[in-house]
Amino acid sequence: AWHFGATLRPGREALITRYIREDFSGLPEGCGAYGRALTAFWTAVFIAFAGLNLLPVLGLIPAAAAGGATIAISLLLFVGEHAVRARRFPHLPVTLGRTLRAMWQAGAMRHAR
């Protein structure tokens, strides 16, 4: 959450916007605001996961349940977002492979950290 949320500070480029810029070697129109909103969304999701994963510490659910739910929800949201993005930006190629490659390439860039 911190890694994503810190990029939402004024004057910073949102993390997912960086991923989009890396993927397309530039920022397609409308993608800046989308990337910022998506970064804020994932920041909130990660904060919610922190709460979910606190439940086993409190003895309320098994750790395996919290971990399994975190993984399943993450995958569903990640894949589901691609469907949303494909509809929102039909002129752009949207695939899981492209997204993963862009994330890896941006993460390898020194200024993306």
C-alpha positions in Angstrom: 0.0 0.0 0.0 2.8 2.4 0.9 4.7 1.7 -2.4 1.5 2.5 -4.4 0.1 5.3 -2.2 3.4 7.2 -2.0 3.2 7.8 -5.7 -0.1 9.6 -5.3 1.5 12.6 -3.5 1.3 15.9 -5.3 3.9 16.3 -8.0 4.5 12.5 -8.4 3.4 10.3 -11.2 1.2 7.5 -10.0 2.8 4.1 -10.1 0.3 2.5 -12.5 0.6 5.6 -14.8 4.3 4.8 -14.9 3.5 1.2 -15.9 1.2 2.5 -18.7 3.9 5.0 -19.9 6.4 2.1 -20.0 4.1 -0.1 -21.9 3.3 2.4 -24.6 6.6 4.4 -24.6 4.4 7.4 -23.8 1.1 8.1 -22.1 -2.0 7.6 -24.3 -4.7 10.2 -24.0 -6.9 9.6 -20.9 -4.6 7.0 -19.4 -3.0 9.4 -16.9 -6.2 9.9 -14.9 -7.1 6.3 -15.2 -3.6 5.2 -14.0 -3.9 7.5 -11.0 -7.4 6.3 -10.1 -6.3 2.7 -10.5 -3.2 3.3 -8.3 -5.5 4.8 -5.6 -7.8 1.8 -5.9 -5.0 -0.7 -5.4 -3.7 1.3 -2.5 -7.1 0.9 -0.8 -7.2 -2.8 -1.7 -3.8 -3.3 -0.1 -4.9 -1.5 3.1 -8.0 -3.7 3.2 -5.8 -6.8 2.8 -3.7 -5.6 5.8 -7.0 -5.5 7.8 -7.9 -9.0 6.5 -4.6 -10.4 7.4 -4.8 -9.0 10.9 -7.8 -11.2 11.6 -5.7 -14.4 12.1 -3.5 -12.5 14.6 -6.6 -11.7 16.5 -7.6 -15.3 16.4 -10.8 -14.6 14.3 -10.0 -16.7 11.2 -7.3 -19.1 10.1 -4.2 -17.6 8.5 -4.7 -19.9 5.5 -8.1 -18.4 4.9 -6.8 -14.9 5.0 -3.9 -15.7 2.7 -6.1 -17.6 0.3 -8.6 -14.8 0.2 -5.9 -12.3 -0.4 -4.5 -14.2 -3.4 -7.9 -15.0 -4.9 -9.2 -11.5 -4.6 -5.9 -10.1 -6.0 -6.2 -12.3 -9.0 -9.8 -11.6 -9.6 -9.3 -7.8 -9.4 -6.2 -7.9 -11.6 -7.9 -9.9 -14.3 -11.2 -8.0 -13.9 -9.4 -4.7 -14.3 -8.2 -5.8 -17.7 -11.7 -6.3 -18.9 -12.6 -2.8 -17.7 -9.6 -1.3 -19.3 -10.3 -3.1 -22.6 -13.8 -1.5 -22.7 -12.6 1.9 -21.6 -9.7 2.0 -24.1 -10.8 -0.2 -27.0 -8.1 1.3 -29.3 -5.3 0.1 -27.0 -4.0 -3.5 -26.9 -4.8 -4.9 -23.4 -3.4 -8.2 -22.4 -2.2 -9.7 -19.1 1.2 -10.4 -20.7 1.7 -6.7 -21.8 0.8 -5.5 -18.3 3.1 -7.9 -16.6 5.9 -7.0 -19.0 5.4 -3.3 -18.4 5.4 -3.8 -14.6 8.6 -5.7 -14.8 10.3 -3.2 -17.1 9.2 -0.2 -15.0 10.3 -2.0 -11.8 13.7 -2.6 -13.4 14.1 1.2 -14.1 15.8 3.0 -11.3 13.5 6.0 -11.3 10.4 3.8 -11.0 11.3 2.8 -7.4 
